Each structure stands twice: as structure tokens, then as C-alpha cells.
């Protein structure tokens, strides 16, 4: 009995150690993913500001951000670091989707699963960019190609319209949740000073609303493409951002949105530090 009891304790201790190591690994993966996300959003925002001020010809999207990284010293190494970061984010999201307890809603699992697939795709695309030296069509061309292919399918118009409505809804939810400061529930605000919490809150609200606006406007363009049965109406992130300069406010609306994207990138860095993982 005594020997069995000792063996049981050893097995329990080993299981706890293994679980602790897995948790630490997933936590590190999640933090690396938030850093990678932050880098891309900051660069997209900076590129958008340059476009608004008439001093930038680069694409203000993920591909443009990767081009900026590649142009730096040790750029290829930095690109592969982003690949690892996005892969870590996909791993962390996938683990959350599969490992949530029975109390968690199915919607939360599906949401994390969808995010895992999204970041896995981003990881793959970034790896292809790093391995191929930056070849590939622009985000705007890809969006139009995907829309054209979808419109050729049976009920393609309905499918594209539904995709546009879904993207609009996602953008609206992101903006509203940011404005309501829902993100604070996911942060360890207790370890922040009062001033730090104020700054992080401002970053989350401004950045989250700007991000939601970009998603929603991109969804509107996809919906218009479905209504007009014209894939050229669909726009990637770059063209979506450039469309803000065509409003009565002119380039200043793009400046505001671009600054918001930079804020979201910095908020991602804060999430890497204080997010409850």
C-alpha cells in the first residue's frame, strides 16, 4: 500500500510538472504571437500615414509591412521571426479552442478555432514571402481574384454578399467591444500602475475602434462587389485605407485611422506583457 501510494504521488507530481511546462510553453507562444501582430500593425499604420501625407508609395497592408521588414538589416531573419510569432499565435489559439473546459461556450471554441486557422494562414503566407524574396500579388489583387472566383460559383453572389456582411459585422463588433473597454477583462490590470492602465486603455480603445472601422469598410466594398457583380469593387487593406482619402475630410481621416492602427500595434505589445494567457 505504501509503495503504491508513493508511486501515485510521483505520477501526480510528474503530471503536474508536465502540465505546468505545457502551460508555460503556450503562454510564451501567445506572447510571441502578440508581438508579431503588433509589429505588423505598427508598420501598416506608419505606411498609411505616409500615404496620407503623400510621401509613401508602398502598400499599406501586411505585404507592405513585410517589405519594410525585409528592407532592414537582417531583414530576412526578422521575417522568419515573424513567421515563428504567427505560428505561435496559431498554436496558442488552437490550444485554447481544444483545451477549454466544459463551462466555456461553444462559440468561444469556434472563435478561437477560427483565429487559429487565420493565423496559420498568415504564418504560411509570411513564410512564403520570406522564402520567395517577396514575390506574389498584392493584397488588393488577391482580394479581387478571390471575389472573382467566388462570384463564378453557384449562388456566388449570395456567398460574396454574405462574406461582406460577415466582415462588416466583425468590424462593428471589434469597434463596439473596444469602445466598451471589454479588452480590460483579458488583461492583468492589477499588476499595472494607475497611469499604465490609463495608457493601455487609451491604446486599446483607439486602436480597437480603428481596426474595427477598417474591417467594416473592407466588408462594405465586398458587399458592393456582390451587389454590382463586379470583383473589381472588392478591396484589400491597402485600397480600403486609401479610400479614406476620398472622403470630404480628405487625407486627414486616413491619418486618424492610421494612427489608430499604430495604437493597436502598441496595444498588442501591451497584450504580450499583461494579457492573461
VMD Tcl script that draws the C-alpha trace (Angstrom):
set ca {
  {0.00 0.00 0.00}
  {2.78 2.36 0.95}
  {4.68 1.64 -2.26}
  {1.56 2.18 -4.40}
  {0.82 5.40 -2.56}
  {4.36 6.68 -3.23}
  {4.13 5.74 -6.92}
  {0.80 7.55 -7.11}
  {2.30 10.68 -5.63}
  {5.15 10.52 -8.12}
  {2.77 10.14 -11.05}
  {0.68 13.05 -9.80}
  {3.77 15.22 -9.34}
  {5.02 14.28 -12.81}
  {1.65 15.12 -14.36}
  {1.57 18.49 -12.63}
  {5.11 19.26 -13.80}
  {4.21 18.29 -17.36}
  {1.04 20.38 -17.31}
  {2.97 23.33 -15.89}
  {5.60 23.04 -18.65}
  {2.88 22.88 -21.33}
  {1.16 25.94 -19.87}
  {4.42 27.88 -19.80}
  {5.12 26.90 -23.42}
  {1.68 28.00 -24.59}
  {1.97 31.24 -22.61}
  {5.29 32.02 -24.29}
  {3.73 31.17 -27.66}
  {0.82 33.53 -27.07}
  {3.10 36.40 -26.05}
  {5.30 35.87 -29.13}
  {2.17 35.95 -31.29}
  {1.01 39.26 -29.87}
  {4.45 40.78 -30.51}
  {4.34 39.64 -34.16}
  {0.84 41.08 -34.56}
  {1.99 44.35 -33.04}
  {4.92 44.71 -35.43}
  {2.71 44.30 -38.49}
  {0.01 46.71 -37.30}
  {2.54 49.40 -36.37}
  {4.17 49.16 -39.81}
  {0.81 49.21 -41.62}
  {-0.18 52.33 -39.67}
  {3.12 54.07 -40.44}
  {2.79 53.24 -44.15}
  {-0.78 54.58 -44.15}
  {0.36 57.85 -42.56}
  {2.99 58.22 -45.27}
  {0.36 57.63 -47.95}
  {-1.95 60.22 -46.41}
  {0.86 62.77 -46.36}
  {1.80 61.98 -49.95}
  {5.25 60.64 -49.14}
  {4.75 56.91 -49.48}
  {4.18 54.65 -52.46}
  {4.30 51.34 -50.60}
  {1.22 49.22 -49.97}
  {-0.32 49.87 -46.56}
  {-1.10 46.23 -45.83}
  {0.57 43.12 -44.49}
  {2.64 42.66 -47.63}
  {3.82 46.26 -47.48}
  {4.73 45.80 -43.83}
  {6.73 42.68 -44.69}
  {8.53 44.59 -47.43}
  {9.54 47.19 -44.86}
  {10.87 44.47 -42.58}
  {12.77 42.83 -45.44}
  {14.44 46.15 -46.31}
  {16.05 46.40 -42.88}
  {19.44 44.96 -41.89}
  {18.94 41.27 -41.09}
  {15.52 41.65 -42.71}
  {15.24 38.01 -43.76}
  {15.97 36.88 -40.21}
  {13.33 39.29 -38.91}
  {10.81 37.91 -41.41}
  {11.39 34.38 -40.16}
  {10.99 35.65 -36.61}
  {7.55 36.93 -37.62}
  {6.80 33.53 -39.13}
  {7.60 31.94 -35.78}
  {5.48 34.56 -34.00}
  {2.42 33.97 -36.15}
  {2.90 30.22 -35.86}
  {3.00 30.61 -32.08}
  {-0.22 32.63 -32.18}
  {-1.92 29.92 -34.25}
  {-0.70 27.29 -31.77}
  {-1.94 29.25 -28.77}
  {-5.35 29.93 -30.32}
  {-5.69 26.30 -31.38}
  {-4.80 25.10 -27.88}
  {-7.45 27.40 -26.41}
  {-10.04 26.07 -28.86}
  {-9.28 22.46 -27.97}
  {-8.45 22.83 -24.30}
  {-11.25 24.99 -22.92}
  {-13.23 23.47 -20.08}
  {-16.86 22.35 -20.32}
  {-18.05 25.65 -18.84}
  {-16.91 27.60 -21.87}
  {-19.42 28.22 -24.62}
  {-19.12 26.51 -27.98}
  {-18.99 29.95 -29.59}
  {-15.73 30.70 -27.74}
  {-14.22 27.48 -29.01}
  {-15.31 28.20 -32.58}
  {-13.96 31.76 -32.36}
  {-10.57 30.60 -31.13}
  {-10.53 27.87 -33.76}
  {-11.26 30.41 -36.48}
  {-8.49 32.66 -35.22}
  {-6.10 29.70 -35.16}
  {-6.85 28.99 -38.82}
  {-6.48 32.69 -39.68}
  {-3.07 32.99 -38.02}
  {-1.94 29.70 -39.53}
  {-2.75 31.17 -42.96}
  {-0.88 34.37 -42.09}
  {2.08 32.28 -40.90}
  {2.11 30.33 -44.16}
  {1.84 33.48 -46.30}
  {4.62 35.18 -44.34}
  {6.83 32.10 -44.70}
  {6.19 32.06 -48.45}
  {7.09 35.75 -48.61}
  {10.30 35.21 -46.63}
  {11.31 32.16 -48.69}
  {10.44 33.70 -52.05}
  {12.01 37.10 -51.54}
  {8.72 38.97 -51.60}
  {7.19 37.67 -54.84}
  {3.44 37.50 -55.10}
  {0.43 39.57 -55.99}
  {-0.71 42.48 -53.84}
  {-3.39 42.19 -51.22}
  {-5.75 44.20 -53.41}
  {-5.23 41.86 -56.36}
  {-5.69 38.81 -54.15}
  {-8.96 40.19 -52.79}
  {-10.25 40.81 -56.30}
  {-9.12 37.38 -57.51}
  {-10.83 35.63 -54.60}
  {-14.01 37.63 -55.17}
  {-13.99 36.85 -58.90}
  {-13.59 33.13 -58.19}
  {-16.37 33.18 -55.61}
  {-18.77 35.01 -57.94}
  {-18.39 32.21 -60.50}
  {-19.70 29.63 -58.04}
  {-23.39 28.66 -57.82}
  {-25.06 31.32 -55.69}
  {-21.70 33.08 -55.74}
  {-23.31 36.47 -55.48}
  {-25.06 35.42 -52.29}
  {-21.87 33.93 -50.87}
  {-19.84 37.06 -51.57}
  {-22.60 39.25 -50.14}
  {-22.72 37.09 -47.02}
  {-18.94 37.35 -46.66}
  {-19.18 41.12 -46.92}
  {-21.92 41.26 -44.29}
  {-19.90 38.97 -42.02}
  {-16.84 41.22 -42.31}
  {-18.97 44.29 -41.61}
  {-20.37 42.57 -38.54}
  {-16.91 41.57 -37.32}
  {-15.70 45.13 -37.74}
  {-18.68 46.52 -35.87}
  {-18.21 44.05 -33.01}
  {-14.50 44.83 -32.77}
  {-15.16 48.57 -32.65}
  {-18.00 48.34 -30.13}
  {-16.11 45.96 -27.84}
  {-13.11 48.26 -27.94}
  {-15.24 51.32 -27.17}
  {-16.79 49.44 -24.23}
  {-13.29 48.50 -22.98}
  {-14.13 44.82 -22.94}
  {-10.47 44.02 -23.56}
  {-9.63 45.03 -19.98}
  {-11.20 41.79 -18.77}
  {-8.42 39.88 -20.53}
  {-5.58 41.92 -19.05}
  {-3.90 41.64 -15.68}
  {-4.74 45.22 -14.74}
  {-3.98 44.51 -11.09}
  {-0.26 44.46 -11.85}
  {-0.41 47.81 -13.64}
  {0.06 51.21 -12.10}
  {-2.86 53.63 -12.44}
  {-1.03 55.59 -15.13}
  {-0.11 52.46 -17.07}
  {-3.70 51.27 -17.00}
  {-4.86 54.63 -18.39}
  {-2.34 54.45 -21.23}
  {-3.15 50.83 -22.09}
  {-6.87 51.60 -22.02}
  {-6.39 54.51 -24.43}
  {-4.34 52.28 -26.73}
  {-6.99 49.55 -26.67}
  {-9.92 51.89 -27.31}
  {-8.30 53.97 -30.06}
  {-6.60 51.04 -31.72}
  {-9.54 48.66 -31.46}
  {-12.02 51.15 -32.92}
  {-9.69 51.95 -35.84}
  {-9.17 48.26 -36.53}
  {-12.91 47.64 -36.48}
  {-13.54 50.51 -38.89}
  {-11.06 49.09 -41.40}
  {-12.68 45.64 -41.21}
  {-16.15 47.10 -41.65}
  {-15.23 49.30 -44.61}
  {-13.47 46.38 -46.33}
  {-16.67 44.40 -45.81}
  {-18.72 47.17 -47.41}
  {-16.55 47.01 -50.54}
  {-17.05 43.24 -50.74}
  {-20.81 43.70 -50.35}
  {-20.78 46.30 -53.14}
  {-18.85 43.84 -55.32}
  {-21.64 41.30 -54.79}
  {-24.43 43.77 -55.48}
  {-22.78 45.06 -58.66}
  {-21.42 41.63 -59.63}
  {-18.05 43.28 -60.13}
  {-14.97 41.76 -58.43}
  {-13.01 44.95 -59.05}
  {-15.10 46.63 -56.36}
  {-13.51 44.39 -53.71}
  {-10.52 45.93 -51.99}
  {-7.69 44.73 -49.82}
  {-6.43 46.57 -46.75}
  {-4.28 48.95 -48.81}
  {-7.08 50.08 -51.13}
  {-9.50 50.24 -48.23}
  {-7.20 52.62 -46.36}
  {-6.61 54.71 -49.48}
  {-10.37 55.07 -49.91}
  {-10.47 57.19 -46.74}
  {-8.65 59.95 -48.62}
  {-11.65 60.24 -50.98}
  {-14.00 61.41 -48.23}
  {-14.87 65.10 -47.66}
  {-12.36 65.11 -44.81}
  {-9.63 64.22 -47.27}
  {-6.38 62.59 -46.14}
  {-6.94 63.55 -42.50}
  {-9.41 60.71 -42.00}
  {-6.73 58.30 -43.20}
  {-4.25 59.91 -40.82}
  {-6.64 59.33 -37.93}
  {-7.28 55.69 -38.87}
  {-3.57 55.11 -39.48}
  {-2.66 56.48 -36.06}
  {-5.32 54.18 -34.62}
  {-3.66 51.17 -36.28}
  {-0.32 52.18 -34.79}
  {-2.04 52.41 -31.40}
  {-3.43 48.92 -31.89}
  {0.04 47.64 -32.69}
  {1.39 49.16 -29.47}
  {-1.62 47.71 -27.62}
  {-0.60 44.30 -28.98}
  {2.80 44.78 -27.34}
  {0.99 45.64 -24.10}
  {-1.10 42.48 -24.50}
  {2.09 40.46 -24.84}
  {3.08 41.81 -21.44}
  {-0.19 41.86 -19.48}
  {-2.61 39.51 -21.26}
  {-3.91 36.68 -19.09}
  {-2.79 33.66 -21.07}
}
mol new
graphics top color blue
foreach p $ca { graphics top sphere $p radius 0.5 }
foreach p [lrange $ca 0 end-1] q [lrange $ca 1 end] { graphics top cylinder $p $q radius 0.2 }
display resetview
